[in-house]
Each structure stands twice: as C-alpha cells, then as structure tokens.
C-alpha cells in the first residue's frame, strides 16, 4: 500500500477515503465552510478544520431546517 504524507493535495474522494468517510461527508464539510481551493485539500487541513469546528454538521442541519421551514401566512 502506498504511503501518503498529510501535506499531499487530495480530491474529495481521496480525502474521504483517507478520513474513512463517504465522499458526501467531505462535500458537506465544504458546504459548511471547509476551504478546498482547486477542489483539493490535505488530510492535515481537514483534520485541523474538523478540530476547530466540532459542531459543523449540526449547524448545517439546523440551517437547512430553517431554510425549508414553511412559515404560516399572515391574515390580511
């Protein structure tokens, strides 16, 4: 098996594989603010971002719920 260092630039699929996660996990990280310039990032940067943003998934879920929540119409 190849050895990779933590500073190698990886695609979403490669990064997901290194983090032992599904690629959708990395796409959600990106949506929550994880920077991936050129659609590439390092394992080191991903782990640092995850450490600095422990509740990123819950925050993203709450924002989605607020955006899709239908508010009752006002009576004229």
Secondary structure, DSSP 8 states (H G I E B T S, - for coil): -----TTS-B-HHHHHHHHTS-HHHHHHHHHTT---GGG-B-HHHHHHHHHH-TTHHHHHHHHHHHHH--------
